[in-house]
């Protein structure tokens, strides 16, 4: 029996709800199983997942065991209540802390999600933060290089895993150039473009990205806080339309980027994003005020200088 999953289900707070099980064709009253003679409907299973969304992954792999473990969990919890375990220390305090953590998260979510956002607030926030929503259309030439074999930085499992990953990347790299050669090539191509060479022809000749290469180097739209590497985003938004950035290294490649144009979507297009950002800022202010309110005033500097040592040696 997969008891480790059972323990995982009871360790942590409820943070979100997931959609259903992908069984939209079945009515909620459909009986999917029985446990000790009790019918379990599709609606019951959905409630199980609403109570702990992490159950969904287990449910998809082995629904029979997942449902059984939920019933076993409830059975043992009820038996523990009968025996008064919930009133014994330290379990009593642990349960209180877990309950408080769930309510803490629920309160923060409610404070954010129910904060009223007016049209005036949306317009004011949009005008003040237009740069956050600016979009840049870019074209680029993507040049990969074969990474050098890396020695482990240390002897920890993470160090060895990182070295193994880099070794795998080096062994499977498509490019024959090393980093220095690729950087030199990127600078050479950049100079050719600035001297008047046809950008699209150089894309066709050099780019290692088949998707953008087939579209004249078109890399789509980039946003200030988008998925592109930070160095690339910073370089793009420092450009004017038609300008070319210096080659930007990212991972095992260099980008040669040209800015095609910039635009800021109208307020209606980004309305939902604006609302979420306003609510998040409100939540940040709300939590900052609580942090200030509940910041402890130091009365014994010795304790705060070495709390671990004092707690480990002080009598309980």
C-alpha positions in Angstrom: 0.0 0.0 0.0 1.3 3.4 -1.0 1.3 5.0 2.5 3.8 7.7 1.5 1.0 9.2 -0.7 -1.3 9.1 2.2 1.1 11.0 4.4 1.7 13.5 1.5 -2.1 14.2 1.4 -2.2 15.3 5.0 0.9 17.5 5.0 0.2 21.0 3.8 -2.4 23.7 3.3 -5.1 24.0 0.7 -4.1 26.6 -1.9 -6.3 26.1 -4.9 -9.0 24.1 -6.6 -8.6 22.1 -9.8 -11.1 21.5 -12.5 -12.8 18.2 -12.7 -11.5 14.8 -13.7 -12.1 15.2 -17.4 -15.3 13.0 -17.2 -17.7 15.7 -18.4 -19.8 13.1 -20.2 -20.7 11.5 -16.8 -23.4 13.1 -14.6 -22.2 14.0 -11.0 -24.5 11.3 -9.5 -22.7 8.5 -11.4 -21.5 5.9 -8.9 -17.9 5.1 -9.7 -17.1 2.8 -6.8 -18.3 1.5 -3.5 -16.2 1.4 -0.3 -17.5 -0.8 2.6 -20.8 -0.9 0.9 -21.0 2.9 0.6 -21.5 4.4 -2.9 -18.9 6.9 -4.1 -20.2 9.2 -6.9 -18.3 11.3 -9.3 -19.4 14.4 -7.3 -17.8 12.8 -4.2 -14.5 12.3 -6.0 -14.6 15.9 -7.2 -15.0 17.0 -3.5 -12.0 14.9 -2.6 -9.9 16.7 -5.1 -11.3 20.1 -4.1 -10.2 19.3 -0.5 -6.7 18.5 -1.7 -5.8 19.2 -5.3 -2.6 17.2 -5.0 -4.8 14.1 -5.1 -5.5 14.7 -8.8 -2.1 13.4 -9.8 -2.5 10.2 -7.8 -6.1 9.8 -9.0 -4.9 9.9 -12.7 -2.4 7.2 -12.0 -4.3 4.8 -9.8 -7.9 6.0 -9.0 -8.8 2.8 -7.1 -5.9 3.2 -4.6 -6.5 7.0 -4.4 -10.1 6.7 -3.4 -9.3 3.9 -1.0 -6.6 5.9 0.7 -8.9 8.9 1.2 -11.4 6.6 3.0 -8.5 5.1 5.0 -7.3 8.6 5.9 -10.8 9.6 7.2 -11.2 6.4 9.1 -7.9 6.7 11.0 -8.6 10.4 11.6 -12.0 9.6 13.1 -10.4 6.8 15.3 -7.8 9.3 16.5 -10.5 11.7 17.5 -12.3 9.0 19.4 -9.1 8.2 21.3 -8.6 11.9 22.2 -5.3 12.2 20.2 -6.3 15.6 18.9 -6.3 16.9 22.5 -2.8 15.7 23.3 0.4 17.7 22.9 2.2 18.2 20.6 -0.5 17.0 18.2 -3.0 19.5 19.5 -0.7 22.4 18.8 0.3 21.0 15.4 -3.3 20.7 14.3 -4.0 24.3 15.5 -1.0 25.5 13.4 -2.2 23.6 10.3 -5.7 25.0 10.7 -4.2 28.5 11.1 -2.1 28.1 8.0 -5.1 27.1 5.9 -7.1 30.0 7.2 -4.1 32.3 6.7 -3.9 31.4 3.0 -7.7 31.7 2.6 -7.7 35.1 4.1 -4.9 36.4 1.9 -6.7 35.0 -1.2 -10.0 36.6 -0.1 -8.4 39.9 0.6 -6.9 40.0 -2.9 -9.7 38.5 -4.9 -12.5 40.5 -3.3 -10.7 43.9 -3.4 -13.0 46.2 -5.5 -11.3 47.6 -8.5 -13.1 50.6 -10.2 -12.7 51.8 -13.8 -11.0 54.9 -12.5 -8.4 52.8 -10.7 -7.8 50.7 -13.9 -7.3 53.8 -16.0 -5.0 55.5 -13.5 -2.9 52.3 -13.0 -2.7 51.9 -16.8 -1.5 55.4 -17.4 1.1 55.2 -14.6 2.4 51.8 -15.7 2.1 51.8 -19.5 5.7 50.7 -19.9 4.9 47.4 -18.1 2.5 46.5 -20.9 4.6 47.6 -23.8 5.1 44.9 -26.5 8.0 44.7 -28.9 8.0 42.8 -32.2 11.4 41.3 -33.0 13.4 39.4 -35.5 16.5 37.5 -34.8 19.3 35.2 -35.8 19.9 32.4 -33.4 23.4 30.9 -33.2 24.1 27.9 -31.1 27.5 26.7 -29.8 28.9 23.5 -28.4 29.4 24.0 -24.7 32.7 23.1 -23.2 32.7 20.0 -21.0 32.3 21.1 -17.4 34.0 19.7 -14.3 31.9 19.4 -11.2 32.0 22.6 -9.1 32.0 20.4 -6.0 31.1 16.9 -4.8 27.5 17.4 -3.8 24.7 15.6 -5.6 23.6 19.0 -7.1 27.1 19.7 -8.4 27.4 16.3 -10.0 23.9 16.5 -11.5 24.8 20.0 -13.0 28.0 18.7 -14.5 26.2 15.6 -15.9 23.6 17.9 -17.5 26.2 20.1 -19.1 28.1 17.0 -20.4 24.9 15.7 -21.9 24.3 19.1 -23.6 27.8 19.2 -24.9 27.5 15.6 -26.3 24.2 16.4 -28.0 24.8 19.9 -29.3 24.2 20.3 -33.0 26.7 23.1 -33.5 30.3 22.4 -34.2 31.4 25.9 -33.1 32.6 26.6 -29.6 31.4 29.7 -27.6 34.3 32.0 -28.7 33.8 31.1 -32.3 30.1 31.7 -32.2 30.5 35.0 -30.4 32.9 36.1 -33.1 30.5 35.0 -35.8 27.7 36.9 -34.1 29.7 40.1 -34.1 30.7 39.6 -37.7 27.0 39.1 -38.8 26.0 42.1 -36.7 28.6 44.3 -38.5 27.4 43.0 -41.9 23.8 44.0 -41.1 24.8 47.4 -39.9 26.8 47.9 -43.1 23.7 47.2 -45.1 23.5 43.5 -45.6 20.0 41.9 -46.1 18.9 40.7 -42.7 16.5 38.0 -44.0 19.2 36.6 -46.2 21.6 36.3 -43.2 18.8 34.7 -41.2 18.5 32.1 -44.0 22.2 31.5 -44.1 23.1 31.4 -40.4 20.1 30.9 -38.0 20.0 27.6 -36.1 16.3 28.0 -35.2 14.2 26.3 -37.9 10.9 27.9 -36.8 12.0 31.5 -36.9 14.2 30.9 -39.9 11.2 29.8 -41.9 9.6 33.2 -41.1 12.5 35.5 -41.9 13.7 35.5 -38.3 10.4 36.5 -36.8 10.5 35.8 -33.0 7.1 37.2 -32.3 6.2 39.6 -29.5 8.3 40.1 -26.4 7.1 41.8 -23.2 9.1 43.4 -20.4 8.3 40.6 -18.0 7.9 37.9 -20.6 9.4 34.5 -21.0 12.5 35.6 -23.0 15.8 35.7 -21.0 16.2 38.9 -19.0 19.4 40.0 -20.8 17.5 39.8 -24.1 14.5 41.7 -22.8 16.7 44.4 -21.5 18.5 44.7 -24.8 15.3 44.8 -26.8 13.5 47.5 -24.9 16.6 49.8 -25.1 16.3 49.8 -28.9 14.4 52.0 -31.3 12.4 50.5 -34.2 14.9 49.3 -36.8 17.9 49.2 -34.5 20.0 46.1 -33.9 21.2 45.0 -30.5 24.7 43.8 -29.7 24.7 39.9 -29.7 23.1 38.6 -26.5 24.3 35.3 -25.0 21.6 33.0 -23.5 22.4 29.5 -22.5 24.3 27.8 -25.3 23.5 30.4 -28.0 23.8 34.0 -29.1 20.9 36.1 -30.3 21.2 38.8 -32.9 18.1 40.9 -32.5 16.4 43.6 -34.5 13.5 45.6 -33.2 10.7 45.8 -35.7 8.4 47.9 -33.7 6.8 48.7 -30.3 3.2 49.2 -29.2 1.2 49.4 -26.0 -2.1 47.5 -26.0 -5.2 49.5 -25.3 -6.6 49.4 -21.8 -9.5 47.1 -22.8 -7.0 44.4 -24.1 -5.1 44.2 -20.8 -8.1 44.9 -18.5 -8.0 41.6 -16.7 -4.2 41.8 -16.3 -4.6 45.3 -14.9 -7.2 44.2 -12.4 -5.0 41.3 -11.2 -2.0 43.6 -10.8 -4.0 46.2 -8.9 -5.3 43.5 -6.6 -1.8 42.1 -6.1 -0.4 45.6 -5.2 -3.3 46.0 -2.7 -2.4 42.6 -1.2 1.3 43.7 -0.9 0.3 46.8 0.9 -2.0 44.8 3.2 0.7 42.3 4.1 3.3 45.0 4.6 1.0 46.8 7.1 0.5 43.5 9.0 4.3 42.9 9.0 4.8 46.3 10.5 2.0 45.8 13.0 3.3 42.4 14.2 7.0 43.2 14.1 8.4 42.1 17.5 10.1 44.8 19.6 13.5 43.5 20.8 13.7 43.3 24.6 16.6 40.9 24.9 19.4 41.5 22.3 21.3 38.4 23.4 18.4 36.1 22.4 18.1 37.7 18.9 21.8 37.6 18.4 21.9 33.8 18.8 18.4 32.3 19.1 19.4 28.8 18.0 22.1 28.4 20.6 19.8 29.7 23.4 16.8 27.6 22.4 18.9 24.5 22.2 20.3 25.0 25.7 17.4 26.5 27.6 15.3 24.2 29.7 11.9 23.5 28.2 
